[in-house]
Amino acid sequence: MSRFLPAEAFLATENATRLLPFRFERVGDGYLVSNMVGDFVRLSPDEFNRLAMGDVAPGDTLYEKAFAAHLIAREGQTAQLQLVAARLRTRMAFLRDPSALHVFVVTLRCEHSCPYCQVSRQSTDKSRFDMSEHTAERALSIALESPARHIKIEFQGGEPLLNFQLIAKVVANAKVRAPKIGKKIEFVIASNLALLTDEILSFCKANNILLSTSLDGPADLHNRNRPRPGGNSYELAVKGIRAAQRVLGADRVGALMTTTEASLNRVEDIIDEYIALGLDGIFLRPLSPYGFAVKTKQIGRYDTQRWLDFYRRGLAYILHINRSGKSFFEFYTLLLLRRILSDRPIGYVDLRSPAGIGLGALVYNYDGKVFASDEGRMLAEIGDDTFELGHVDSADYRSLVLSEKLINLVGASLSQCAPECLNCVYESHCGADPVYHHATQKDPLGIKPLSGFCARQKGVIGTILDLLDNSPKDARVLRQWSAM
């Protein structure tokens, strides 16, 4: 039997044309239209009306445009539908590798006192907020039960280096156990780097551990956003980044920034700081509605539109830098570009539907409680246990991910069938964030017209599409990014 359909199966037929599912939005003087797998095409009002009425025929240009965009098919031909189905399976392939990320909160203690801290950190003298060896051992056992062949363990806090001895024990134990069950494992430590020592760096190098830190910009801005005793948060962060680059390699340490009100008029200064430190990109990250960011009312200091203005100005500056010959990324833009310009599944849980809670990551708190996401754990620190799934002493992997609570939360937030999302032209690239919507609207689905998450996604994706369609020089840079 031939593995391929005969050539005549791909020829045009006289069969009736059928519309395939598509979404649309009025943009400017025309319509932005997307298909089931997130390809975009712009149509004039006349073209859109003709498409909606089925008034297309081979040779009229619109037919070919709509066919290439998977907006129409011929009755009786299956090749078009098979292609769309194959692409959709590829885009959803993250479901085959569940719970690949496991976050160990080894302590809530921290020597910083950041007013926007999401995790409700505790002072350094409260050691009762450290994870015990028993809890870490049970958490590791659950993590290794995950079906994922490649597992990442990320150590967080507080400041995880305040409980470095436990980190060392988990790494040693995991490296013994994982190969015996055919799993590969990698490690990340998310630290402010203030307590980084040569001993810790040597351990990280010997165990191929990545470091992730926070850098909010130049010294005055960083020290204002991230105060610590001595007022030297910036100096210690920069010292740690440079030491890690020297010992581990430039690609083994990364940094994240958080946008505060003080950051909004300084995006160029922040980007320049990252470039000066030899970092390859930046994530222009907004404040999140969790922990001290709520208690200190930081979250209300600016709205979504002001952040979008900050993002657009930053992206324009970054694109200018790239056009001048230096490669430097805005990482959230890069993630979305890969969603828009390819069918590659991505690991970033906020861009997934079904949501990444539980299915993308599990979080083991210092006290043994297990959460569906890091943000869910942050909510619990201020008294909301909606996303708590169980405890390491009584749970296993299967009982956590198949719990009725998780199934209900994931099911309630599916963007593919949620009001507003269902018909949104950006749905294929947006993802679901039930923790954000629960935190801000007390509903995992959320009312999307009132959602800051929704407004940011639409604003960022719209900005990217506008650059791809209307700015050839910028489009060239963005397409180069997506190919990397």
N, C-alpha and C positions, 0 to 999 in steps of 0.2 A: 504494500500500500504506500502511495506517495505521501511524503511528509508535508507537502505543500498543496494548496488549492490550485486548480488549473488556472491558466492566465485569464480565461474568460470571466472568472469569478470577480476579477478586479476591473472589468470594463464597465463603462457607464451603461445603465439600463433605462428602460422606459418606465420602470416602476415609480410609484408615487413617492414624493419626498416627504419625509417625516422630520418633525422637530425633535432634537434631543434636549434633555434638561439644560437650562441655562439660567443665569441670574443677570440682573442689569441694574444700572443706576444712571440717572441723568447727570451728566458732567459737562459743564459749559454749554456749548451749542449742540451737543450730540449725546450719545449713549456709550457708556462703558459696559461691555458685556463679557461675562466669564462662563466657561463651560464646567463640566463636572470635575475636571482635574486642574482647574485654576488657570487655564490659558486666558489671556485677555485680548480683546479686539475692540477697536473703537468704530462705531457706526454712526452715520448721519441719521437725522430723524427719518428721512425717506427710506434709507436702508433698513432701519430698525422696524419701521411699520411694515415694510414688505416682508421682512423675515418673519415677524409675528403672524402675518396673514398667510405665510407659506407661498408668497408670490415670488418664487425663485425658480430658475431653470438653467441647465447647463449652458455656459457661454455668455451669461449676462453679467459676469464679474462678481456679483453678490453671491451667486451660487458657489463659485470657487472659493471665495473668501470665507463663507460660512462653513463649507465642507472642510476646508483646511483647519478651521478653528473648532471642529467637532461640534458644531451647532445643529447640523442637519445630517441625515443619512437617507439612503434609499431603502424602501421596503424590500425585504428579502435578502439584502446584503448584510453579512455579519462581520466582515473584516473591520469596519469602522468601530462597531461595538466591542469587538474583541480587543482592539488596540486601546480603547478607552478603559476597558476593564483591566488590562494588563498594567497600564499606567497607574490606575487607582490602587491596584494591589501593591505596586512598588512604593507608592507614596505612603501606604499604610503599613509598610513592612516593620515599622517599629513595634507593632503588636506581637511579632514573633520573638522579640527579645525583651521580655518583661522584666521590670525591676532590676535594671543593670546598675543603678546608682544606689549606694547605701551610705547614709550620712550618720556618722557617730558623733554625737554631741558630748565630748569627753569632759566638759566642764562649762558651767555658766559664769565662772569667775573671769574678770577682766580688769586690767589696770587702766583702761581708757574709760571715759564717761561721755560717750558721743550722744548728743541730744536726740539724734534720729535713730539710735540703735533699735534694731528690729527684735532683738532676742531677750530684752529685759535682763541684761547682764547683772551679775552680783559682784560685790567687792572682793578683792583678792584674799581676804582672810576667812572667807566662808567656805571651807573645804568640804562641807556637807553637800555642796553643789557639784562635786566631782563624780564622774562615773566610776563604779567599782570594777575590779577585775572580773568578778562573777557576771555582772551585767554585760561587760564587753564580750566575754566568752559566749554568752547566750546570744547576743546580737550577731556575732560572727557566724554562729551556727545557722541562724535564720538567713543571713545574707547568702551563705553558701548553698542554701536550699533553692535559691532562685534558679529558674530554668536558663537564665542568661549564661552564655559560655564565657563572656568577657565581663567581669565585674569591676566596678570602680568603688573604692571606699574613700570617702572624704571625711576628714576629721575637722570638726567645727567647734565653736564655743558660743559665748565667751571668747576667751583667748586660749586655744587648745594647747599652746606651748606651756601653759601653767600646769598641765597634766601630761607632760611629754613622756614620762615613764610608762604610762598606760599605752600611749600611741606606739611606743617601741615594742611593747609586748603583743599588741594586736597585729602589728606588721609581721613580727617573727612567726606568730602562730598561723596567720593567714598564708604565709609563704610556704609553710609546711603542709597545710591542709588542702589548699586549692589545687595543686598539681595532682594530688591523689584522686581527685574526682573530675579531672579533665578540664579545670577552669583556669583561665588566665585572670590575673588580678593586678590592678594598678592603684596607686594611692595618691591622694592630694591632701595637703594641709592648708586650711584657710586661716591665715594668721595676719596680725598687724605687723609682725616681724620685729617688734620692739624687744622681744626676749630671745631673738635668734642668736645662737652661739656657733663657734666653729665646730663644736661637738655635734650639734644638731644638723649643721650643714653636711658634715661628714656622713652622718647616718642617712640623710636624704640622698646623698650621692650614691652610697653603697646600696640603697634599696630603690633607686630610680624614682624617687618621690617628687611630685610636682608641688610647687608653692604658689598659693594664690593670696594676694594681699589687697589692701585698700589704699588708694591714692586719690585724693579729691582735688588735687591741683597744686599750685605753688604753695610755698611755706605758710604764708599768712592765711590762706584759705583752708588748707588742710588742718593746720593747728586750731583754727576757729571751729571747724566742723568736727574735729576728732581730738578733743582735749585730753590730756593726761598729766599727772604730776610732773613738774619740770617744764611743761610747755614745749616739749621737744618731739612730739609725735612725728612731724614731717622728717626731721633729721634722722630719726631711727628707722623710719620706713624706707627712706632713700638709701641709707647705709645698708639695710637688709636686702633691698632689691639689687644693689650693686654687688654685694657679697654673693648672693645667690646666682647672679649672672656669671660671676667669675668662677665659682666652684661647680655649679650645676650645669651651666650653659644658658645662653640668652633665651632659649625657647622653653626653659624649665621653670620660669617664674612669670606670672601674669598679675595684672592689677585691675581692680574695679573701682569706679567712682560712683558716688551718689550725688544727685543734683539737689542742692539745698537752695533756698531763696538767694543766698549770697553767691551762688554759682551762676545764676541766670545771665548776668551781664559779662561773664568772664570765660566763655567757652573757648575762645582762641588761646587764652592763657593756660587753660587746663590741658588742651591738646598739645601745646608747645612743651609743657612739662613732661608729658608722656614721651614725646619725640626726643627730648633732651636726655631722657633716661634709657633710650634705646629700645623702648617697648614698641611692638609692631602694630598696635591698634588700641582702641578705646571703646568702651561700652557706655554710651551716654544714658545712664540709668536714672529713672525718676525715683522719688521717694516711694516707699511702700507703706500701706496703712496698718502697720503692726507694731507691737512693742512700745518703746519709748517715743517713737515717731508720733504715736497717738497721744500718749500721756503728756508730752511736752508741746503738743499742738503744732509740731513741725509740718505735719501732713497738710494743714490748711493754709500754709504760707504762699502757695501758688496753685493755679489751676492748670488743667490739661493744655489749654491754648498757650499759656506762657511756656510750658515745657516744650510743646511742639515748635514754638518760635526758637527756643534754645537749640533743639535738635536740628532744625533746618539750617540754622546759622552754622552750627558745628559741622554738619555734613557738607555744606558748601565750602567751608574752610578746608576740610579734609580732602575733598575732591580737587580743590586748587593745589593742595600739596602734592597729590598724586599726579596731576597734570604737569607739575614742575619737575617730575622725575623721581620722586620718593614714594615708595610703597608704604602705605599706612591705612589701616582699616577702621571703619566704624562697625563693630562686631554685630550689632543687632541688625543693621542694614544688610550685612553679609549673610546672616541667617535667613532673612526674608528673601534676599536675592536667590538663594539656593532653592527656596520654596517656589518662587515665581518662575525661574528660568530653567529648572530641572525637576525631575521626579525623585531625586534622592531623598530618602527619609532623613530627618535630622533628629538629634538627641535632645534638643531644647524643649523641656516639658511644657512651657507656656504656649507653644505653637502646635500643640497636639489636641486632637479630638478623635476618639475618647481622651479625656483629660489625663495628664501625666501623674495625677495623684495616685500613689500606690502602684500603679502600672508602670510608671517611669522611675519612681524612687520610693524608698522607705527610709524613715528617719528614726533613729534610736536615741531617745533622750537620755541624759545623765542618770535619771532615776529609773530607767528600764521601760518607760512608756514608749510605745511605737506609734508613729504618726504617718499619715499619708503623704505629707510634704513638709518641707522645712517651714513654710509659711503657716501650715496648720499647727506645727509645734509652737510657733511664735504666738499664735492666738491662744493656745493653751496657757501660756505664761501670764496672760491677762484674764484667765478664768473661763475661756471658751474651749471646751473639749470636743467640739463637733468632729474634728478630723483625727481624734485619737482612735486607734484601731485595736489596741490590746497592750499586753505587757510581755516582755521577753521571757518571764518565768512561766507563763501559761500558754504562750502562743507559738505556732510554727508558721512558716511562710504561707502555707496553703490556707490556714485559718485566717490570716491577715488579709490576703488579697481576695479571698472569696467571702469575706464577711459581708453581711447584709448591709452594714453601714456604708462600706466602700462601694458596693454595687449600686446602692441607691444614689450616692453622691455623684458617681461617674455617670450613671444613667440620666440623672436630672440635668446634667450640664452639657449634653451632647450638642455641639453647634449645628450638626447636620439636620437636626429637627427642632431646634429651639426657635421660639418666636423672634422675629427680626433677623436672626442669624440665617435661618432657612432660606431666605430670599436675598441675602446680602451678597453683593458682587464680590466681596473680599473673603467670603467664608472659607474657601479652600486653604487660605494662608493664615488664618487668624488664630485658630485654636480656642480652647476653653480654659477658663481660670476660675473654677468654683470657689477656691479659697478667697480670692480677691472679692468676688461678688458676695460671698457670705459675710466677709468682714465689713463691706461697705453698704450692703443692702439686706443682710440677714436672709439671703436666698442664694443657693449655689448656682442657680440659673441666672438670676439678675434681670433687671429691666434694662435692656441694652441701650435705649436712648439716654438713660441716666448714668451709664457706665463710663468711668474714666478709662478703663482698660479698652473698651470698645472704641472710644474716641481717639485714643492714642494709636491703636492699630490702624484705623481708617486713615488717620492723618499721616502716619509713617508710610503705609503702603501706597497711598495716593501720591505722596511726594516722590517715592521711588519710581512709580509708573510715569509720572510727569517727566522726570529726568530721562528715563529710558526712551520715551516717545518724542520729546521736544528739545533735548540737549545732546546732540551727537557726541561732543567731546566728553561729557560726563557719562553718557551711555557706554562709551568705549571703556572707560575705567570700571564702571560697574559690572560690565560683562566679563572683564578680565578677573575681577574679584570672584564672581560666581564660578569661574572655571577652576579656581584653586582648591 
